[in-house]
Amino acid sequence: MDELMMLLEDEIDKCMVISVFSTQHRTDIDAGKTESKLEGKLSIAVLLSEISQSQSEIKSLKMKLLEITDGKEIPENTVE
């Protein structure tokens, strides 16, 4: 879980740097105001992506565990 959080923080940092640079490059307005709005949107997008990926990985691991314990293949809709 710590590794996932570190990866998430790295992705957020990368997105923030890109968004600030592109905002400053495209406009003459104070990037600080725009930056905080973009940070929020980017943070949410990254978090949702990571959560979705984690849920898929957890589901896959549950299915593998069921297959190992039962010794047979489990239909995907069995695990939620």
C-alpha positions in Angstrom: 0.0 0.0 0.0 2.9 2.4 0.7 4.3 1.7 -2.7 0.9 2.5 -4.3 0.8 5.8 -2.4 4.3 6.7 -3.4 3.4 6.0 -7.1 0.3 8.1 -6.7 2.2 11.0 -5.2 4.7 10.8 -8.1 2.0 10.9 -10.7 0.3 13.8 -9.0 3.6 15.7 -8.9 4.2 15.1 -12.6 0.7 16.2 -13.5 1.0 19.4 -11.4 4.3 20.4 -13.0 2.9 19.9 -16.5 -0.4 21.7 -15.7 1.4 24.7 -14.2 3.8 25.0 -17.0 1.1 24.8 -19.7 -1.1 27.3 -17.8 1.7 29.8 -17.5 2.8 29.3 -21.1 -0.8 29.7 -22.6 -2.0 32.6 -20.4 -0.8 35.8 -18.8 -3.0 35.3 -15.8 -1.7 34.4 -12.3 -1.1 30.7 -12.6 -1.5 30.3 -8.8 -5.3 30.6 -9.0 -5.6 28.3 -12.0 -3.0 25.9 -10.5 -5.0 25.1 -7.4 -8.1 24.3 -9.5 -6.1 22.1 -11.9 -4.4 20.4 -9.0 -7.8 19.4 -7.6 -9.0 18.1 -10.9 -5.8 16.2 -11.7 -5.6 14.8 -8.2 -9.1 13.4 -8.4 -8.5 12.0 -11.9 -5.3 10.3 -10.8 -6.9 8.9 -7.6 -9.9 7.5 -9.5 -7.6 5.9 -12.0 -5.5 4.3 -9.2 -8.6 3.1 -7.3 -10.0 1.5 -10.5 -6.7 -0.2 -11.2 -6.4 -1.4 -7.6 -10.0 -2.8 -7.6 -9.2 -4.7 -10.8 -6.0 -6.1 -9.3 -7.8 -7.1 -6.1 -10.6 -8.8 -8.1 -8.0 -10.7 -10.1 -6.2 -11.8 -7.0 -9.4 -13.0 -5.4 -10.2 -15.1 -8.5 -6.7 -16.6 -8.4 -7.1 -17.4 -4.7 -10.4 -19.1 -5.4 -8.9 -21.1 -8.2 -6.0 -22.2 -6.1 -8.2 -23.2 -3.1 -10.8 -25.0 -5.3 -8.5 -26.2 -7.9 -10.8 -25.1 -10.7 -11.5 -22.0 -12.8 -14.0 -19.5 -11.4 -16.3 -17.5 -13.7 -15.4 -13.8 -13.5 -18.9 -12.7 -12.3 -18.5 -14.8 -9.2 -16.1 -12.3 -7.6 -17.2 -8.7 -7.0 
